[in-house]
């Protein structure tokens, strides 16, 4: 990692089972849905690979480094940049406006390194690709829409001009960032760009890592008010017609992993010369042979795999970058989870790697992250569900039971990452095993409930689950006294985008 940019992610253990290699499907093959936004009642589950440096399970369910790559990655990433895991993203001026949303974000190397020297190019999407997603609320009517701002490699031009969205008057916009590497730092295209967008990538120099945000706190506060007065109507999660149980959400212990509520569901088009474009019908027709690429996202796992398998449907809204076709977003998933996720509710825990500061729990950083995704701050009350120890307990007990109960259904569906598991069941079981380890759940007197059987390449081909309910034996640290700790201040890093 480049010097001078300390991140809570810079530690020996690896990120577990991230859906990190986006689709690399020529449109000429006609596979135009893939792992997308489930716009037509469920995706075609085309296999996607796992990016370099991600965790795979060993027979003891501990994560270890994997070096698999998409064939397209090595063509553009120089060997000298292979070990780099950090990039900068240049945020345009006035990012919350229509003009700002339509101005491409620029991916470049950290600390002044060029995209080529660092490997921070969108052609190297599997390892270091960045993705941006906006969710828009009309506060006067409660109507929601989404938009996918384009990310280009710095020094290139878009393969097609981005759609300029028409925003409602006084629109409240939140922008979420996702990254397929480890550390993505926001840099303003102008001295005021990050402040204009109420942007944050962490707390006082300790960045979150893969994710960052603009204006999330205001967006969710406004949405909450509009919902309170009946202006915004968020549908409930509903029930699975296949299981008879409530559909899961991004805050369900049945599906969360070590770092929930992260990354986006955006999809871009990538041309053969490394240019990117928004993924819409006009660009698909004009850019024959382009590949669909996306962000490794827990939200995408829910929207494009788990929900269709269970017969559930994520919250959608008109996508202004797709001329109004319905699409999902990270923020929409959080709104629906806040609406009807039954207790116990999973909120970002203090042992999530992205909210640690110098490898220690930080209530302030946890609260900053939670505020940007519309979650309540750490309190004595919600610590009963998601203190570090209780998060581990609920994840181990509830998720193992969910996977065991629905084994036959999940095992019939495709794996998002075949390098992790050979079907949806083994993928999720292996992901649970690795999350247990990466959250140090064993420190609370718990036992990993998953035992996986691996093939020669390290992918899970079978898994057994111990569903005996466990109890915490060592509560450990973390948590807040009643009523709550103070909120932390966002980390605004205004820099010259040239790196000078």
N, C-alpha and C positions, 0 to 999 in steps of 0.2 A: 504494500500500500504506500502511496506517496507520503513523504514526510510532511508533518504540519497539519494533518487532518486525522485526528484521533477519532476512532469510531468504536462504539460498543460492540461492533461485529468483528473486530480484530482480535480473535481468540482462537485457540486450537480446534474447538469443535466446529463441525460444518453444519450448514443449513440443510435440514432434512427434506428430502423428497419434494423439491419445488418443481412445479410444472414449467420448467424454464426454457425448453427449446420449443419455440413457436412452430406453427405449421410451416412447412416448406413444400407447398403443393402447387405445381404449375396449374394455372386456371385452365389451360388447354385440356387438362385431364377431366375437367368438368366437376371436380370436387370443390364446389364453391362454398360449402358450409364448413366442414371440418370442425375444429374446436373453436366455434365462434360464439355468437351471442344467443344461440338457441332461438333464432327468429322464426323458425318454421316448425315449432313443436318438438324440437330435439335435434341434436347434431348427428352427423355421420361421424362415428368415432374413429377417425383416422389416427393411426399411431403417431405419437410424437416422441422425440428422443430427449434424453436428459443432457443438460449442459455440462461442460467441463467443470470440475471442482465441486460438484454437488455430492450429497451424501448417498451412499448405498449401504445396505445392511450387511453386516457380517453374520455368521451363524449365531453370535451372541446378541444380535440386534443392536450392536453399536455402530454408529456411522463411521464411514471411512471415505477417502477421496475417490472420486470416479473421474475418468479422463475421456469419456465418450464425447464425440463431437459430431455436429452435422457436417456433411461433406462440403457445404458452402462456406463454412467458417474459416478454414485454413487458407482459402484463396485470398482473403483480404486482411487477415490479422497477421502481422509480421511475427516471426519467432521470438524476437526480443520483447514483444508485448504479451507473450502468452501467459505470463504469471500475473499481469496487471488485473486488478479487480475493481478499480475505482475510476470514475469518470465525473465530469462536470456536465450540467445541462444549463444552457443559456435560456433564461426566461425572458420573453419579449416585454416591451413596455406596455403598460396598461393591460395586464393579462386577463382581467375580468371583463373587458369590453369585447364587443363583436370583432373589432379590428385586431385586438390582442389575441383572441382565440384563433383567428385565421392566420396569424403570423407564425411561421414554423419555429418551433423550439429547435435548438442546435445542440447536438451531442459532440463533446470534445474531450480531450484528455485533461486530467487533473494537473494542477500546478503548472499550467502553461504548456503542457505536452500537446503535440498535434494529435488529431484523430488517428493518423496513420501510425505514428510512433507508439501510441498507447493502446491501439486496438479498439479505441472508442469510436466505432463506426456502426451504422445501422446494418451494414452488410454482415457484420459480426454479431448479429442480433441474438444468437443463442447464448453467447457469453456476456455481452456488454450492451445489449439493446435496451433503450429507454422508451417508455410509453407514457402518454399523458391522456387524461380523461376528465371531462367537465360535466357537471350536473347542474342544471339550471332550474330555478324556482321563480315563478311569477308570483310575487307576494300578494298581488291584488286578487288573483283567482285561485291560487293553489296549484296551478298546472305545472307539471314537471316536464323537462326535456333533457336530452343528453347531447354531447358533442365531443368528438375526438380530435383535439388539436394534433397536428402532425409534428413528428420529430424527424429532423433530417440530420445527416452528418455535416458538421460545420465545414463550410467551403463548398458545399454542393447546393443544387437547386432541387425543389420538389419535382417529382416526375409528372405531377399535374397540380395546378393551382388549388390550394385548399378552398373549400366552400366557405363563403362568408355568411355566418349565421344571422338570422334576424331575431334579436333578443327582445323580450317584452320590456316595457318601460319599468325602470327600477329593478331589473332582474337581479336576483341574488345568485351568484355563481360560486361553486366550489370546484377546485381543481385538484385531482389526485395524480401522483406520479408513481410509476412502477419501474423496476430495473431488473435485468437478468444477471447483473453482476452483484457486487457486494456493497459498495458505497457510491451513492450518487449525491453530489453536492449541487445545490442551486446556486447559480450565478446570474446576476441581473444584466440584461443587455444595456440598461441605462442605470445611472446611480440610484434611481428611485423605483426601479421595476419591482423589486421584491416587496417593498413597502406598499406600493400601489396595489399589489395583489394580496396583501396580508399573508405573505408566504413564509413558511418555516420548514427547515429540514432537520431540526433537532433543538437541543437545549444548551445554550451557552457554549457552543463549540463541540458538543458531543452529538454528532448527527445520528439520526435513526438508522441509516444504512441504505436499504433498498428503496425506501419510500420517503415521500415528503408531500407537502400539502400547501394549498393556497386558499384561504378564506373559509376553511371548513367550520370553524367555530361559529362564525356568523351565519353560515348557511343552515346548520342544524338548529341553531337557536330560532331562526326565522321559521324554519319548517315546523318546529315544535309549536310555535305560537299559532301558525296557520292551521295546524292540525287541532290544537286546543279549541280554537273558535269555530271549527267545522269547515274551514275553507279548503284545507288539504285533506283528502281522503285516501289513506294508504290501505290497500287491501290486506287482509290477514294472510298468513302463510297457508292456511288450508290444511287438508289432510291428504295423505297419500292414498289413492284408490287401490294401491297394491299391498300396502301394509296395514292400512286402517289407522296409522299413527299420524301425529302432527308432522307436517313437512319441516325439515330442518332449515336453519338460517345460519348466517355468518356468526351468530352468537350461540349456536347450539353445541353443547359438549359432545354431541354425537359425531361431529365432523371437524371440530377445531383441531389445530395442530399447535406447534410450539410458538408460532407467531401469527395469530389470527388477524383478520381484518386488514390484510395487506395486499398491495398490488391491484392492478386494474384489469378490465376485460376488453380493452381496446385491441383492435386489429388494424394493421396497416398492410399496404401492398409494397413489395420490394422488387425492383426490376433487376435485370441481369447486370447493370452497370453500377448498382449500389444506391440508386435513388429510391426514395420512398414517396408514397402517395396515400391519401385517405382511402379507405376501403369502402367504395360505394359502387353502384351499378355502372355509372358512367365511366369511372376509372377502370373497372374490371373489363369493360368492353374495349376501352382505348388501349389498355396496357396488356395485351395478350401475352401470356407466359409469365406474368408477374406472380410472385409467391405471396401467400398470406402469412404474416408473421404476428405473433402476439406475446404477451407478457406472462411469465410464470406466476400464476395467481391462484390463491385459495378461493377467491370469488369465482374464478372461471371453473374451478373444479366443481363448485356447487352448482353454478348456472348451467354448465354444459355437460356434466356427467351425472352427478348425484341426483339433481332434480329430474332430468328426463328418465333416469332409471327407476325412480320412485313414482313417476307420474305426477310430479309437482311442477310448478311453474314459477320462475322468478319474476319479480316486479320489473316491468318494462316501461319505457317512455319513448316518445318520438325522438329519433336521432337526427339532429339537424345537419350532421355531416353526411347523412345518407338520405337526404331529401325527405325526412320524416318517417322512414322505415323504423319499426320498433326495435329498440335495443336496450341492453342492460348497462349497469354501471356499478362501481364499488359503492358509491353513496346511496344508490337506490336499494342495494342489498342491506345497508345499514338502517335505512328508514324502515324497511319491512321487518327487520329483526327487532328494532325498537318497538314496533307496533304490537307484535304478538308472540315474541319468543317467551315461552313459559319458563318459570324458574326450574332449576338454577340457570341463571343467565351468565354466559361466558363473556367476560370483558377482558381486554388486554391486560395480562398479569405482569407483575413487576419482575418476574424471572424471564420474560420475553427478552431475547438478546437485543432487540432493537431499542429497548427502553432502559438498559443498564447504563451506568456511568462508571467508567473505570472498573468494569466487572462487578459493580455493586448495585443493589436495588436503589431505585430513585423514584420516590413518589412524585416529585415535580415533573420528571420527564415522562413518567407513565401517564400522568394527568394531561400533559400537553398532547401526547399522542391520542389519548382517549377523546379529548375535546375536538380534535380534527376529524374524528370519525363518528361524532355524535354520541359518545358514551359518557356516563357519569364518572366523576372523579373517584379516586380511592377513598372509601369510607369504611368505618367499622361495620356498617350494615352489609355492603356488597362484598366485603372481605370474607363473609361467611360462604360465598360461592367461589371467589376468584382471588383470594390471597395466593401467594406462590404455592403453599402447601395444598390449599383447597382446590386450586385450579388443577394441579396434578391429580388429586384424588378424584375429582369429578370427571376429568378426561379419561383416567384409567378405568373407573367403574362404569361410567355411562357409555363411553364409546366402545369398550370391549363388548358390552351387552348388546349394543345396537348392531355391531358387526356380526356377532354370533347369531343374533336373531334373524338377520337378513342375509346370511351367507349365501343361500341358494340364489336369491335375486341378484345380489351384487356380483356373484361369480359368473353370471351369464353375460355381463357387459364388459366392454373393452377397457383396458388400462390406459389412463392418460399418459403414463410413462412406463413403457415395457421394461426399461432397465431397473425399475423399482419393484414392479409386480406384474405378473402375466395376465391379470384381469383386474377389474375394479376392486374386488374384495381383497386380493393379495396386496394390491397397491396401497389401499387404505390401512390394512393391518400393518404393513411394513412402515408406513408413514407414522402410525401411532407408536410403534416400537421405537422409532428414531426420535420422535418428539419427546417421549418419556425420558430418553437418555439426555437429549439436548437441554431439557428443562431441569436436569439434575433431580428428577422426582425421587430417585432413590435416597436422596438426603433427608426425605421426610418419612422414612421408614416404610416406603411403598415398594412393591415388587412389580417389575415390568410384566403386564398381563399377556404379552404377545410372545410367542415363539414361532419363528419363521423357518421355513425350509427353502434354501437357495439352490439355484441351478449353477452351472459352471461359470456363468457370467456374473453371478452375484444378484440376480433378480429373484424375488420371492415367487415360488411356485405353489406354496401351501403355507398355511398359518393356523396355529391353534391358539385359542383364547381362554384364559382363565377368568371366568366371570364371577368368581367368589368376591363378594364385596369386601373391600379393604378399608382400613381406618388409618388416619394419620397418626404416626407415633412420635414425630418430632415436627412441631409447627414451624420451626425455623424463623427467619426474619421476614421483613416486609409488612405492609399494612399501614393503616393510619388510625389514630385515635378519633373518637367521635368529636366533631362531625366530619372534618376533613382537613387535609393540608392545603396550604396555599398553592395556587397554580404557578407553574414555572413560566418564565419569559421566553418567547420564541427566539430562536437563533437566526438573525438576519445577516446574511453574508453578502454584502454588496461588493462586487468586484468588477473590474474591467473584463468583459467577455473575451478579450484577446489574451488574457492571462498576464498582461504586463503589470 
